[in-house]
Amino acid sequence: MGVSILKDGSRCIIRRASQRDAAEIVRYSNAVGGESDFLSYGLNQFGHNVDEEKQIIREYDQAMNRIFIVAEIDGSICGMLTFWGNSRKRLEHWGEMGISVSKRCWNNGVGTVLLKYFIDWAKDGGIIKKVNLMVREDNHAAVALYKKAGFEIEGRIKRAMKVDGIYYDFLYMGKLIDY
Ligand SMILES: CC(C)(COP(=O)(O)OP(=O)(O)OC[C@H]1O[C@@H](n2cnc3c(N)ncnc32)[C@H](O)[C@@H]1OP(=O)(O)O)[C@@H](O)C(=O)NCCC(=O)NCCS
């Protein structure tokens, strides 16, 4: 667990998700989906119920190269970060990361502290040597956040997302994890 003071002075707890968070994570994700067009799902389109989410959290806990992190302010979840490392031995040193923050908390540093906790965890664990992610190319806040954390653009995935009939490209970004 980590505690950080955000830009506005509020206290943010960063910790691993537990089974007890499942209902709030489902509620949070269904709401966050409607706050931007940058996620793969929209308002109420998260698509997992509480039992399914409990199982997913369990699966994150079952491997050393996976982590599910939440950010909490005043006892409620305001952001989350997931990283799923590959199960194959030859690929176990890399995986894909996803992140979201509630709109009411944007630009206050929550994304930055979630990423820092995650990168520290990856470095300490010693298994993860590469983190990949995909981001819509016009998601300027996210690209800025990732670049600030040391991610580099490695490629482009054309027509990766379709929202209201319009296609968007994803940038493929990556960060090497070294001490
Ligand atoms: C992307 C997201 C996770 C960022 O979270 P956050 O808590 O607002 O992030 P932070 O406040 O730590 O950092 C955001 C940075 O982007 C910068 N930023 C914001 N809008 C920007 C813009 N339009 N252009 C460039 N930089 C921008 C901020 O200034 C800040 O940088 P700074 O700390 O150097 O000032 C959040 O906006 C979000 O959840 N968006 C919707 C879901 C999403 O896009 N998820 C990522 C999918 S790949």
The ligand as a Gaussian input file, in Angstrom:
#p B3LYP/6-31G(d) Opt

LIG

0 1
 C       -5.460000       9.338000     -18.989000
 C       -5.838000       9.417000     -17.511000
 C       -5.689000       8.025000     -16.899000
 C       -4.887000      10.387000     -16.806000
 O       -5.145000      10.357000     -15.421000
 P       -4.869000      11.664000     -14.512000
 O       -5.104000      11.263000     -13.114000
 O       -5.637000      12.803000     -15.028000
 O       -3.311000      11.850000     -14.794000
 P       -2.310000      12.887000     -14.111000
 O       -3.071000      14.006000     -13.508000
 O       -1.402000      12.142000     -13.222000
 O       -1.446000      13.330000     -15.365000
 C       -2.052000      13.790000     -16.537000
 C       -1.024000      14.613000     -17.284000
 O       -1.535000      14.899000     -18.602000
 C       -1.428000      16.287000     -18.825000
 N       -2.487000      16.650000     -19.771000
 C       -3.800000      16.719000     -19.524000
 N       -4.455000      17.044000     -20.649000
 C       -3.523000      17.161000     -21.620000
 C       -3.577000      17.485000     -23.003000
 N       -4.727000      17.718000     -23.607000
 N       -2.419000      17.500000     -23.687000
 C       -1.224000      17.248000     -23.094000
 N       -1.122000      16.941000     -21.767000
 C       -2.262000      16.908000     -21.056000
 C       -1.582000      16.910000     -17.473000
 O       -1.068000      18.224000     -17.448000
 C       -0.765000      15.955000     -16.611000
 O        0.621000      16.180000     -16.741000
 P        1.444000      16.905000     -15.533000
 O        1.289000      16.044000     -14.329000
 O        2.839000      16.927000     -16.045000
 O        0.803000      18.241000     -15.373000
 C       -7.278000       9.950000     -17.332000
 O       -7.395000      11.149000     -18.056000
 C       -8.348000       8.994000     -17.797000
 O       -8.719000       8.076000     -17.078000
 N       -8.900000       9.204000     -18.989000
 C       -9.991000       8.384000     -19.494000
 C       -9.601000       6.930000     -19.670000
 C       -8.318000       6.814000     -20.450000
 O       -8.076000       7.548000     -21.375000
 N       -7.503000       5.828000     -20.052000
 C       -6.261000       5.553000     -20.751000
 C       -6.546000       4.673000     -21.900000
 S       -5.041000       4.270000     -22.784000

